[in-house]
């Protein structure tokens, strides 16, 4: 059974930092790309950052230069370091793994962790 458990969210002032973590279990973690998505109230879920099995990273334009995604394959964990946070970063943040079950794509999601940026 695949499980993704996020942690590290909270309330932070503008300009502050948070580090999110996502612990994965139930699959060979090092063989999968990992992603972070965010969803603000009334908006669609959108990709924030992703990291390949080889460590190649990709970021949404809105977070480039401020957020850093990394992975620790020994700990089966992916991280999102969030610096220079802005109020518009306020959202629920979700960890994601994209897999194939049978011949069909399947997404695993964590329960999410809330990030609120406010003074």
N, C-alpha and C positions, 0 to 999 in steps of 0.2 A: 504494500500500500504506500503510494507516494504521499509524502507530507511536506509542506512548506510552511515554516513558522517565522513570521517577521517580528522584529523587535527594534526598539530604538526611537520610535516616534515620540512626539511631545509638543509642548508649547515653547516657542523660542521667539526672541525679539528680532526685528529686521536687522540684517547684518550678521546674525548669529550662525551657529553651525550645529548640525546633528549628524550622527552616523547611524544609518540603518543597517540591520543585519537580517539575513534570511538563511535559516538552517534547513537543509534538505535531507530527506531520508527516503529509503525505499527504492532508490534507483542509483546507477553508477554515475554519481555527480560529475566526475571529471569528463564524462563523455557527452555532456549537454551544454549548449549555450544557455546563458541565464540572462534574464531581463528584469528591469524594474519599470512598472507602469504607475501612473497616478490618475486619480479621478476626483475632480472637484464637484461639489454639488451642482446638479443641473447640466453637467458636461459629460462628454464621452470619455471613456478610459483611453489614455494615450501613452505611448512609449516615452520613457524618460531616458533610459540608457540600457545598453546590452553589452555582453562580453562573451566572446566565443570561447571554445575549448582551448584555443591557443593563446587567449589573452587579448585578442583584438577587440577594441572597444568602439562603441558608436553612441552618440548623444543627440538628444533633441537640441535644436538650435537655442532654445530658451535657457538651457542649463550649461551649455558649453563654457568651459573656463571656470565654472563654479562647482559642478558636481564631478565626482570621480567614482567609477564603478571598479570593483576589484573582486577577486575570488581567492579563496583558500581551499584548495582541493583536499588537503589533509583534514580539514575541519568540515568539509561539505557545506561551506557557507559562502554566500555572496554578500558583498557590502556595498553601500552607497554613501559615500562621504559627501555631505551637502554643506557647502560654505556660502557665505554672502547671501543668506536666505532672504527672500522677498515675500511680501504678503501674497503675491500671486502664486507662490509655491505651495500655499495651503491646499491640502488635498489628502485623500487616503492613498497610501502608497502600497502597491502590491508587487510581490515577487512572482515571477512566471517562468515556467519551463515549457517549451514546445516539444511534443513527442509525436510519434506515429504509433497508433494502435491498429493492428491489422494493416489496412491500406489507407487509413484515415488519419488526418492530423488531429491532435488532441492537446489542449492546453491545461496544464495544472496551475492553480492559483493558490496563494496563501490567503489568510483571513484578512490581511491588510493591517497597516499601522498608520495612525492618524498623525499628520504633521500640520501644525498650526503656527503660522508666522504672524505675530501681532504684537503691538506695543501696548 
